[in-house]
Amino acid sequence: MNIVKYPAREEWASIVERPHLDVAELNQTVANVLADVKTRGDEAVKGYELKFDHIDLDELAVSEAEMEEAENLVSKPLRKAIELAHENILKFHESQRFRTKKVETQPGVVCWQKSIPIEKVGLYIPGGTAPLFSTVLMLATPAKIAGCSEIVLCTPPDRQGRVNPAILVAARVAGVSRIFKIGGVQAVGAMAYGTESVPKVYKIFGPGNQYVMAAKQQVSLHDVAIDMPAGPSEVCVIADEMASPEFVAADLLSQAEHGADSQVILITTSHKLIDSVLQEVERQLRQLPRKEIAQRSLENSRIILVNDMKEAMDLSNAYAPEHLVIQTEDYEELAGRVVNAGSVFLGRYACESAGDYASGTNHTLPTHGYATTYNGVNLDSYCRKVTFQHLTPEGVRAIGRAVELMAEAEQLDAHKNAMTVRINSLK
């Protein structure tokens, strides 16, 4: 990890910069695949499954027999863990239900909002080096609570044409409607455009590699909404001299193992902690099966020594991390200073992986600095707010003349007239 000591504020912009990728060629490849899927449907999807996932599929849909087989392949302890996580995710997202409130803005003028679910949503679940069955729970559970009528899931199969059984069990627990064995760009295209097998959806959710992210951004321009722009996973840990070096190192490595392009940052006021954390990182890294991936991630990562906790929080807010861990004695005070972050973990025992799996909060979060403008997935992500208004004759009298004057000033005479005829009808 790169160590930066007492950086001046004018250096912060370069410090918080994420690794850059040349995506020009990638974007063209993605565009070509999407155009082919849009034109040839299932035939194109199957061709890309053979090319990229190395499997020749007769059917894209997961069968009921495969669902039943998955139930037998997942151990009872893991099934119980999935159910516990689902219960907590359900509780947390149920609490976010919108409650309609009618507001009388003027006598006889009543306005309100109604929350209406998006009818068809698509979930993309990576299934490569880390089959993210936890993401199934995070995405499908609020979709089910919201009342989405069709929840479509795409995930890549293995070379035997099978989907990871934990993904299938999590999908059943969370209430997914239909599951397809499709990965990568072709999955995004299938859900965005619809094929003979895969229904077109109105919004696509879920993480993925840089090809999947590019595909989501491209289809969002004209064809379908997406949850958020996203990049590689990241964590920022703020720690003082009272923090546990073992815990801090574990939090850093929990994100570093996601991918070589992930980034982790430690911001601290303690010289001593830096040395202890580096020793712990080396010790724990040797024990990780994914140590080569984590090691490459650490090459893009930083430890930053600052003067005080105000500076630490200012730097964190400038970075706008996906995950923010605050392991300090005064974590409650610092929590009040958080402005930009996807999800925040407070104190010694709130590790980032608690939120990734079972605390109840959602782990689908803005990365790459998008936490300055985006929030993570929540119940509202699956709904639209439709506004209503009702005017009585009294309401027309209350606001009618104002409407006429404003429409006239904007030179929109038909707008004015729509109100004028109502005013005249009351005379």
Salt bridges, closest charged atoms under 4 A:
GLU17 OE2 - HIS20 NE2 3.00
ASP36 OD1 - ARG40 NE 2.68
GLU43 OE2 - ARG40 NH1 3.32
GLU64 OE2 - ARG172 NH2 2.57
GLU66 OE2 - LYS181 NZ 2.57
GLU68 OE2 - ARG172 NH1 3.13
GLU71 OE1 - ARG79 NH1 2.52
GLU71 OE2 - ARG172 NH1 3.50
GLU83 OE2 - ARG79 NE 2.81
GLU87 OE2 - LYS91 NZ 3.55
GLU94 OE1 - ARG97 NE 2.79
GLU150 OE2 - ARG178 NH1 3.63
ASP227 OD1 - LYS216 NZ 2.68
GLU234 OE2 - ARG18 NH2 2.76
GLU246 OE2 - ARG283 NH2 3.91
GLU280 OE1 - ARG283 NH2 2.84
ASP314 OD2 - ARG9 NH2 2.80
ASP314 OD2 - LYS310 NZ 2.95
GLU322 OE1 - HIS323 ND1 3.45
GLU333 OE2 - ARG337 NH2 2.71
GLU352 OE2 - HIS323 NE2 3.18
ASP356 OD1 - HIS323 NE2 3.93
ASP356 OD1 - HIS363 ND1 3.94
ASP380 OD1 - LYS385 NZ 2.86
GLU404 OE1 - ARG401 NH1 3.15
GLU408 OE1 - LYS416 NZ 3.57
